[in-house]
Amino acid sequence: MNNPGLLQQAEAVLRGNDLGHYTKPSPRLYPHQWNWDSAFIAIGWAHLDWSRATREIETLLAAQWTDGMVPHIRYNPAVTDYHPGPDWWRDTPVRREGVITSGISQPPVLPTAVYLVGMRQPDPGRRRAWWERLYEPLRQAVAYFPQHRTTGGSSLIAVIHPWESGLDNSPRWDFATRAGWHPTRPYRRVDTTIVERAHRPTQADYDMYMYLVEQIAASGYDMAVYLPRAPFLVYDALFNAIWYRAAVDLNRIADAVGRPPAISPDALRAFRDAYRTALWHEPSRLFRDFDVRAGVPIPVDTGAGLGAIYGGLVDAEQARAMVDHYRRRCAGCRMIPSVPPDEGGFDPERYWRGPVWVNLNWLVARGLEALGLRAEAQALAESTIALVRTAGFHEYYHPHTGAGLGGADFSWSAALVIDLLRRPVGGVEAE
Ligand code: 9WN
């Protein structure tokens, strides 16, 4: 694929959002450092400037709590125009001195980013030294979830806020919006002053988000106390698949630095069985999420259910069936709509309720590639690149028209396009 112009444009987006130690997800809408954004962004930086990629990751890891959790936002103290600001997240002794963060996490793409960035380093000595230095914090980041976020004997991981899922207003979480929760404090949104209100979560969604922030902060972030009474407690199919892949990649790093597996093969097997048993929904050929509080599956199909392909939790045959079925439901759309148009909650313009996202496409494309489904992976990579080439580096895209929506100059769209161009599907990875 020869796309020099696109590559240069993508690089310009990353450089434009670069603050030296971290990269803003987008110029005005998201001015702080976000957890899974920085993981995707580092994967892109690794093709341009390896040291810059490692700095992105190390800035994020420096915000890790002493219990292992990597927060979803590391706040930049110089920035005040983002809501919610740090004052919503009560302080805690497990937060590192002098680092201001939120009190929840996000999908753990980070260990996989460390693996992929490491693989871009041609000098095996430098690669190994870097992996050795990061190994223990990464191990703690992965182990945090089984240690603090499991309940009732299952090995599946429970998330406690839609923001932790990374897919904030997915229709999967509408049951929580419908509960009508409100925070006790008034708040003022900034997002709707920057991008169109119709592209963002609703006011009722934000009331629910802020209510949960208050609940979590009031608990002092002690999950042993919080989980038994958490109003929002779900097994998110995408988050769990990303965790599984993180554990597998962490074990690869462990092997490379001469250590035993961080997560035992038995634990991985138990997790895989639990995932496949608890979350598979045969009629939709898709994994679904589970409402742990209510003890019921969440009856909504979305692109998050394809996450198992990235996780390596399905074989090639099942992956192909999943993608074929999803594609049929989305006839006439750019792939992959975050929600299929025949789902009740579908909205082609509103954030995680239908638009196409580059990160979701990248996750599925790389998963298909790893399963040996090269033609399917290539088709998805090419359609993703085509979308961005036509509409620019947007946060998300209209599934019918391909128009760019949400924030402009969006970092992970740029970073992951760089990765798809420089490490084409089926290409040989630098050793
Ligand atoms: C809240 C930064 C983040 C992404 C999330 C996306 C959005 C934040 C917001 O932006 O969430 O965390 O303010 O809407 O949903 O996935 O990490 O790009």
Residues whose N, C-alpha, C, O or C-beta is under 5 A from the ligand:
A	BS01	9WN	P25 Y30 W34 D37 W163 G166 L167 D168
